[in-house]
Amino acid sequence: MSSSRLLDTKGGAGGIAPEFLVSPEMLDAVSPSGDRGGMVLGSGLQGEPLTISALRPAPTRIVLVGGLYLARQVALRAMAVGAWVVVATGRPAAWQVLQKAAGAGPDGRQAPLVQIRRLSPVELPRPSEDSPLLVVHDGGPTPQELFPPRSPWQTTVYVLPYMHPQAGATANAADLVLLQRLPVGQAQLAARVWRLPPPMVQQLTTLADDQVVALGRNLWRPLRLVTTPQEQQILGPVRRGD
């Protein structure tokens, strides 16, 4: 798993853009190019907002183990910071809410900000700092590598509905993992994949519906999802399942 560590709130760490979780003070201190892909994911134990730099000047992989709610919220927030979103899925109806949220373009046609595709290779938009690209691979617990991130400002999110023994390669290649509550058996599998100690395994089985653990190298950060009123109109209330 690539490096992804938590920055402190004192601003002592360097290299803002490649980091995943940064404090609000850090975001205030960096240039616009440094926080171009910053997205508020949730809040910490003290209610402080936590931001993930999900759209970075480097090819990036994020594994999400959980329900559609979290996956669609991540996609919505990528759209909010100006990203193109391409969703490859076997359940396109579940993702239509993103296209509705994107609205229509000036010509009255569906805005191209969101594309919903089948689970097959297609030509992707060319990402850039001004137009980063988020590719959501919603292909079940053992996804194929259809859209590996190959260029800066391209992030591929693999949506895993549950932990599967054959998902280890995808999981270990991730730069960041977002975990929702897992049953005991799946939490034990996660422990083997990421070498988690028993207290962390126990925590995974007891997360509330609105809680997520951000996992990376030297990173274990529980957080609470926060939904804006606009997002609630689109996605409904925060929930663990679909």
C-alpha angles and dihedrals in degrees: 000000000000121000116282117156138171116256119220123239094246095074094237099133124083135212099061102180099057094049123097109206118040134168122246088248089058093050090051090053100051130079121259090257090055096057098031092122098036114134127180105234101176145305134288129236091279093048094258115147115251120206129200120208091219097156107057141164087258135065105272137194124198123184117203117194108192145050136334093257093070093042093052092045091054089050092049092051091049088054089050091060092049103267127149109236123208116184119197107192147147090219105054094165089066090060100045089098089073093057091048090050091050091056127197129314126241091277092055094252125120110287112249092224089101125041123184113202140175121258095272134097115278135169110272129213113264108255125222138167090267093044110029119184129230115192114193114202106198098175106130132266096314106044123190118231096253098143110025112179106253104164140044116278093026117116124181118202115200111205110208113185089200141353114278127187090235094054094075095102093051091045095050093048091058122111090204134013125202113199128192124191114310131198114248095262094050091045089055089051089051088052091057094046096048100022094241121181120237096262091058091046089052091050092054090057094051103045115131121239091263097045129098134179117221108211130190141126105315088355130111110151125163113205140173121240116238122201123199120221090252092052091048090057089054102036105021123227123339110276141163098229134049 
